[in-house]
């Protein structure tokens, strides 16, 4: 044998001795053994074929050439570089890529790994790969076929053959903007990530706990859902914000939630913290104290500052308005919530408390009594008549309802009947009705409206013409045949200023409640006298002269073109009628419930402007006659002091039954009855003188003014 079992070569014969005869067989045997040993050695030129394993023990192959074929040896450098894994840029198409590793593989095997750069095309759906010209196999993400966009253009991917027919891929981060995409990762111990962790799934979940009973779930394009999946009682998701500070003093923050838009393009204030919720200590923490308030901060053009706080004692402090949006909002007070303040939609509030001490106004006006600046708002008082027909051109004036005047301008062709009607909304007895009896074909300068005029000395509380001018609100019920936009105006007669607002009748012949607010006017004070200072105007029709501009929704100098822009024609058809009642004008920006008056209260207020007096002894005083044809004088005391000395009108002069006459001391009509009258008028009384037609009296006799039927005196002091 050329070598023993350890690879050691020994000559089969001892060394030959000089001077001795060498046997040819010995020489041949040695040479044969040497030849065998050489044959069994590895030739340096690579001619030898190794027939068995070569144990290198602690030695290694050095200076090896990089293998280029699948059957070549692998150098350490080549293994480190994984050149056989890198496939360069993928070929093929977006949904059918090809890879060309070097050296090429000859067959697919589970566990093979390849890295490649996607081409410039993103996949549109399920995608396959062919490696080294072998058959196509499916690319998968977590065991599922790829969907559109998962093989993104120009991104780096790694794929591992799961089987010989599928490749599981993940996107590999190659720059700061490329995420590491891992379809499925399970870590049983601590995991440390040196930079960003991106979960690409629109429904990705972070689970915590042995049973992942606490989860944070991504909601696509929205945010996160925090959930405790335990189904037992009282198992909320608890988010605890802790500070590591060991000494909490007054005004230290235990935790904050801040809201900011740091990338806002306009910069400056827009990038500041816009809002914050913070837990702030109310004193030094101790073994017996952890008093803390919740501070709510918002900003407008500055870093957020505290606008509301909830103290440890439960006190809520708000630096500005508290707005309850519900139309049925309720504020409940007291341990038993026995006192409530309830919002009544479009009306006001209801207090259920028996005591409202400290409340000194409603809408800026008095809390008690009549808040309504208007007279006869329920249209119940009609001293003149209950119905007047054929009101038309030239008939502007007071006809039916006390204090309510109908006005027409221009040479109007229409006519109306004005009456007291019983068609009313719930809670009212009468309404004012305007019934069109002759249609109005409008010219540019023509108009109709209803109005009430008010004295300036009654309007001090409005603070008009000052920086503190108060708003006023008009509330009323309307029922009209014609639907559409109507205009209501306030006109300042002292300063020739006006303001208008619109309201809409939505349904024909249906009662609708309207509320209109007017801003306070800081220009022009009302006169402090008994003359007309303010006119409230309900437009019925308006020609183009009053509608060609822009509606004056803010106080301004009077411009006719801006007075009634948008007003419909309520008198364009004889089938049209217009009802209104429950009219209230009050201070404030919110209408309150209609301030009801008794009939007597209403009469007393209205009688300042107009009083109708029946003739009877109760209204008369003894008079004197100086001859059978002399003047007879009587005094009539007014029930209410008049605004100014009134004018007088009389019905029933003469001798006919039911008319005004004079009786003597015994109560009998004298033979001659008055046929004409004169009067001396003051704000308190009227001195009435019958100057003709009287006979049957003696000088200095007692006489009495008397009347039967429909005989009246009318005293008018209207604005």
WONORGI-V313377 format. One record per backbone hydrogen bond with DSSP energy under -0.5 kcal/mol. NH is the residue of the N-H (numbers start at 0). CO is the residue of the C=O. If there is no record, write none. Layout:
BEGIN
nh->(NH,NH)
co->(CO,CO)
END
This chain:
BEGIN
nh->(3,6,9,19,26,27,28,29,30,31,32,33,34,35,36,37,38,39,40,45,49,54,55,58,71,78,79,80,81,82,84,85,86,89,90,92,96,97,98,99,101,101,110,111,113,114,115,116,117,122,127,128,129,130,131,133,136,137,138,139,140,141,143,145,148,149,151,153,154,155,156,157,158,159,160,161,161,162,165,166,167,168,169,171,177,178,180,180,181,182,192,198,199,203,205,206,207,211,213,214,214,215,216,216,217,218,219,219,221,222,224,226,226,228,228,237,238,239,240,241,248,250,251,253,253,254,256,258,260,263,266,269,270,271,273,274,275,276,277,278,279,279,280,281,284,285,288,292,293,294,294,295,296,296,297,298,303,304,306,307,308,309,310,310,313,316,316,318,322,323,324,328,330,331,332,336,338,339,340,341,342,343,344,344,346,347,349,351,351,358,359,361,364,370,372,372,378,381,383,387,390,391,394,396,398,398,401,403,404,404,405,406,408,411,414,415,416,417,417,418,419,420,420,423,427,430,431,432,433,434,434,435,435,436,436,437,439,440,441,445,446,447,448,449,450,451,453,455,456,457,458,461,462,464,465,468,469,471,472,473,474,475,476,477,478,480,483,485,487,488,489,490,491,492,492,493,495,496,497,498,499,500,502,504,505,508,509,511,513,515,517,521,528,532,533,534,535,536,536,537,538,538,539,539,540,542,544,545,546,547,548,551,552,555,557,561,562,563,566,567,569,569,571,575,577,578,579,580,581,582,583,583,585,587,595,601,602,603,604,605,606,607,608,609,610,612,612,614,615,618,619,622,629,631,632,633,635,636,637,641,642,645,646,648,650,653,653,658,659,660,662,663,666,669,671,672,674,675,677,679,680,681,685,686,687,687,688,689,690,690,691,694,699,700,702,703,705,706,707,710,711,711,712,713,714,715,715,716,716)
co->(7,3,1,16,22,23,24,25,26,27,28,29,30,31,32,33,34,35,37,42,47,52,53,55,68,74,75,76,77,77,81,81,114,116,97,95,127,90,129,86,82,85,160,108,158,84,156,87,154,150,94,136,96,134,98,130,128,164,126,166,143,139,140,138,122,146,149,118,151,171,115,169,113,167,111,159,165,165,162,137,159,139,157,155,174,176,170,178,179,180,190,196,197,200,215,204,213,208,207,212,226,205,214,224,203,222,201,217,218,218,216,214,224,212,226,235,236,237,238,239,246,280,248,251,278,278,276,274,271,260,263,266,267,268,258,258,296,256,294,254,277,292,251,290,247,288,285,279,309,277,292,307,275,294,304,273,272,297,295,295,316,293,308,314,310,308,314,306,320,321,322,325,340,329,338,333,332,337,330,349,328,347,326,342,343,343,341,339,349,355,357,364,361,368,370,584,375,379,399,417,415,389,391,405,396,403,380,400,402,450,396,448,446,409,437,390,434,387,415,432,385,418,430,421,424,420,579,418,577,416,432,433,575,414,434,414,570,438,439,442,408,540,406,537,404,535,533,530,528,454,455,458,459,520,462,465,461,517,585,515,583,513,580,511,578,576,504,502,500,536,498,534,496,490,532,532,491,491,555,489,551,487,485,483,503,479,506,477,475,473,471,519,526,453,453,490,451,488,534,449,486,536,447,540,447,445,443,542,543,543,560,561,550,497,495,558,559,545,563,484,539,567,568,572,433,478,431,476,376,376,474,581,472,470,593,597,598,599,600,601,602,604,605,605,714,610,712,710,613,615,616,702,626,689,623,687,685,634,683,682,607,681,715,713,711,659,673,655,651,705,703,667,663,661,694,670,691,691,688,686,678,684,635,679,633,685,677,631,675,688,675,671,624,697,622,662,660,614,658,708,650,709,612,648,610,646,713,608,714)
END
